[in-house]
Amino acid sequence: MSNGDPAERPNNGERRAAARDKARQLRERHRKQERRRSAVVRTSIIAVVIAAAAVVAVVIVSSIHAPEHGPANMASDGILIGKDMKAELTPAAAADAKPVSKKQDSAGGGAVSIVTYVDYLCPYCGEFERANIDQIGKLVDSGAATIEIHPIPLLASHSAGTKYSLRADNAAACVANYDPNSFWAFNRELFDNQPQENTAGLTDQQLKKLVKKAGTKNDDSVSKCIDDGRFEPWAQSALDRALGGSIPNSSVKQFKGTPLILVNGKQYQGSLTDPDEFRAFIVKAQADTYSTPTPTPTATTTPTS
């Protein structure tokens, strides 16, 4: 401690040197603090990034499944129903497999082949189904006809965001997969209880009630299948396939909308609400298909003697 002697007091140079040294020490201390702070921040950011990456990875892994195979008994993207309302049984197709379509009269014996492409929200499909379902059912049950039904979710965006068409198609595919012989009854229930276009449609719970009402067996498996949306990717792919090319076993070169109704490969474009007109079309299509053309006589020259 200084005793007041001017000689012992630090001069200006010493004071400035001391101040510089003090400032240097403060700067060094500040730099060390900043380095520590930066290290902590970097460590925190890295930890957050790693955690976020882990969350993203979990979400991706949980949302991306191996490509789902299609439903059993719908190898053509539709289900074929014949005599006694029995469905043709086919194995489930691989996810990337092309549909295998049956040629007309697959049941043999001159049975009429009826093929429909329908959307369960489409009002025109509903009109046709409700007007003709009884006579089609009688023809199929007796063995006079077969029907191949292709559910197409064309109007999935027309149900207030609930994707009803897609969910209804998934439910139909679930029934086809677990109890194909009840498909006809479930298909009828869907049209008998058809919601209006641009409404939310039926809930999954309501769809499951229709499954039971149709007398579907294995309804627990069907219910879980509906809850899981198991065949929604397949239904979307079936729509893409229909839109992407000509309709098999027909003269239709481009799918333009639902309902698309074919009888022995010929498109029906008459009244959707007149069952008599559709019955007449069936009769004519059958006659055109199985009639034998009369040979045209060949002119001959009479020999001269």
Summary of the structure (lengths in Angstrom):
residues: 305
radius of gyration: 36.9
end to end distance: 162.4
largest distance: 168.4
contacts: 855
relative contact order: 0.12
helix: 50%
strand: 9%
